[in-house]
């Protein structure tokens, strides 16, 4: 378990309060970070805090300012900000319960592990966890974390629970603005059958450790080759982006080829029955009528 909790407080459900601690459930990947370097000297470039017309300033002279008009700021120090009274700073009150599928994936932001704060809290913690499991519901509430208040969800996870911060409605773009120009056509049955067969062929259990950040590995390799080349410029011509053809792709042929590559077999598409021909209707003239 992490040495220091990200937040300590209580979960409140009606008159029941459960002391808990939350810990970040994710960590930054092993990415490659670059510094800006002054090439002639080979030394790193620093960033100083500078005031126009004053020059460099000390950190203890810096305050937080909110612009109320152009060039006019209200200054606040950290002690004033920390003193803002908000019940959700120490209490997560579960005010609503919903089915998990009701929350669109676009709203989920960051997960945290939730554990009971002590032995006395374990019984109530387990009751809430099991009740969420049985009802298949997700608890919702609001929680103040690091300078802002979040909508959060609470759901069971193994022996513990997971709290996830959610985005507010005004932070999420409406999908129809992006999808409205996509036609609502029904695909050909043969094409759909092939696509479903390909999905079935590639269906497997999710193992996150099977996926590696290939871009980071490639950058590490580049750094090592650059070091051995003593600074000589290295440009890889191979492995670039594939050229896409401007011609219309034969989707049926592409799907069949994909099935063959994945070790599947493709059934020949059933021939459609020829359309029935009906004798042309005789047009009745006004005279004969």
N, C-alpha and C positions, 0 to 999 in steps of 0.2 A: 504494500500500500504506500501511497505517496507520503512523504514526511509531513507535508503541510496541506491542510484542507483549503480548497478554493473558496468555500463559504461554509459557515457554521450557523445553524439556526434551528427552526422547528417547522415541521409540516403540520398544519392544523386542518382537521376535518371535523366540522361542527364544534363539539366541546372537547375533542381529543387532540392533544398536542404531542407530537413525536419529535424529540431532539434528533437531528441528523447532521451529517457532514457530507459535502459533495466534493468530488475530485474530477479533474479534467479527464475525459475518457479518450482523448486523442493527443497526439504529439506531432511536432513538425517532422517532416521527412528529412532524410539525409541528403539535402539538396546541396548544390554548388553555389557558394556565394563569392562574388567578385568585389574587390576594392578598386576605387579609382586611383591610378598611379600616375605620377608626373614622370613621363618617359625619359627626359634627359638625365634626371637624378635617380630614377628608380625608387623614389620615396612615395609613401601614401599621401593622398590629399586629405586635409582635415577640414571640418566644417565648424566655423566659429559662430557664436550668437552675436550678431552685430546690429546696432541701432543706427539708422540713417542720421548722419550729422553728429553722432556721439562716438561710434566705434564699438569695439568689443565690450561686452558687459558680463558681470558675474552672475552665476545662476541664482544666488539669493536675492537679486534685484528683479527677478522675473516673476510676474503674477499672471493669473488667467484673466482675460478680458473679453467681454461680450459687446459686440458692436451694436449700439442702439441707433446710431445715425452715422453718416459717412465721416470717418475720422474721429468719432466720439465713442468711447468705450466705458463700460462699467467694470471696475476692477474688483476681483474677488480673490481671496487667498484660500488655500486648501482647507484650512480650519473652518472657514465659513461654509464651504461646500459640504464638508463632512458632517456639519451640524444640522443639515437639512433633515427634518423628521419625516420618515416614511416607514410605515409599518412593515412593508415588504422587504425592508433591509434585513430583518431578522426572522420574518415569518412568511412562509409560503402557504397561503390559505387556498385550499382546493374548493373552488366555487362552482365548478361544472364538470360533468363527465360525458364523454362522447365516444362513439365507435372510432377505432383507429383509422379506418378508411375514409372518415369524414374530413380528416386534415390532409390537405393537398401537400404533396412532397415539396413543393416550392416554398412552403412556410418553414420547414425545418432548417435550423441553422447550426447549432453545435451541441454535442451530447456530453453529459456529465454522469459519473457514477454516484449513486446515493447510498449511504450506509448509515445504520443506527449509530448515534454518537456514543452510546454506552450500553452496558448490559440491561439496564432498566428499560431502555427504549426498544429492545429487541422484540418483545412480545407484540406491542402495538404495531411495530414496523412490519412484522411477518403477517399480521392480520390484514393490514392494508394491502400488502403485496398479493396475498392469496385472494382477497376480495376482487382486486383488479383482474387477476387471472380468470377467476370464475365468471365474472360478468363480461370479460373481454372488452373492458372500457379503458379509456385513457383519461387521467385527471388533468384538469387545466387550472391555472392560477397565474398570479403575477409575482415577480421576484426582482428586487433591486440588486444588481451586480455591477461593480466597478463603474459607477458613474451613470448608469441608466437603468430604467425598469423594463423588464422583459415579460412577454407572455411566455409561459413555460408549460410543457406537457410532462406528465409523470406516468411511466409504464413499468411493468415487471421486467426483470432481466436476470435469469438464473436465480441465485439466492438473494440478489439485491434488486435495486430498481435503477432506472435510467431517467434522468431529467434532461429534456431537450429545450433549448431556447428557440422560440419561434419568431418569425418576422411579423411585423404589424401589416395590416392590409395595405396601407399606403406605401409600403416598401416593396410590394410585389407587382410587377407589370401584369396587366390583363392579357391572357393568352390569345383571346380572339383577335386582338389587334395584329398579331403576327400570323395567325392561322387562317384568317378569313378568306385569303386568296387561294387556299389549297382546295381543289375541287372535291366534292363529296361523291366521287364515282365509285361504283362497285367493281372490284377487280375480277378478271377472268377466273373461273373456277380452277382451270388447269394450272394457272400460274400460282394461285393461292395454295393448291394442294402441294405443289413443289416447294414453295416457301415454308409451309408447315412441316414438310418432311425434313427439310434442311435444319429447321429449328430443333425438331425432335432428335436429329442425329447429333447435334452439338449440345444438347441439354446435359448438364452434369451438376453435381453439388458445388456450391460456392466455397472455394478455398482462397481467401485473400492473399496468402503467402505465395501463391503461384504467379501473382502479378508483380513485376518489378518495374521500377522507373528506368526505362531504357535510355531516356535522354540524359539523366544524371550519369549513368554508366558510360555513355558515349563522351560526355564532357570530361569525366575523370580520365578516360583513355586519351583524349586529346591533350589534356594537361600533361600527362606522363610522356606522350610522344614529343610534345613541344619542349619539355625539359631535356629529353635526350638529344633533341635536335639543336640544343643550345640557342633557342630563340628563332630558328629558321621558320619562315611562314609555312603553315600546313593547311592545305585546302583539300577536302575530300570531294572528288567528282562523283564517286559512286554513292549509292544510297540516297539519292535525292528523291524529290517527290515524283510520283508516277505521272506521266502525261495522260491527260484525259482526252479521249477522242470526242470530236465535235459531232460525230455521226450518231444517229439514234441507235441505242444499244438494243440488241435482240434479247429481251428479258428472259424469254423461255430458254434460249441457248445458254445464257449466263447462269441461270439457276441450275440447269442440268449439269453444266460443267462444275459448279460449286459442289453439287451432290457427289459427283465422281471423285473430286479431290478429297472430300471428307470420307470417302469409302462407302458411300451409299449407292443404291441403284435407283435408276429412274424408270418408272413404267411409261411405255409409250402413251402419249395423250390419246384419249378415245376420240375417234373421228365423229364429228358432229353430223347428225342426220341431215340430208339435204332438205332445204325448205320446200314445202309442198307448193306446187304450182296450181293456182286456181284460174279457171277461164275468165277472161276479161268480161266485166259486166257491160251489157249493152246500154248505151245511153238513150234514154227515151226523149224523143223530140217533142216540142210543144204541140206540133201539129197532130201527132199520133195520140198524144194525151187528150 
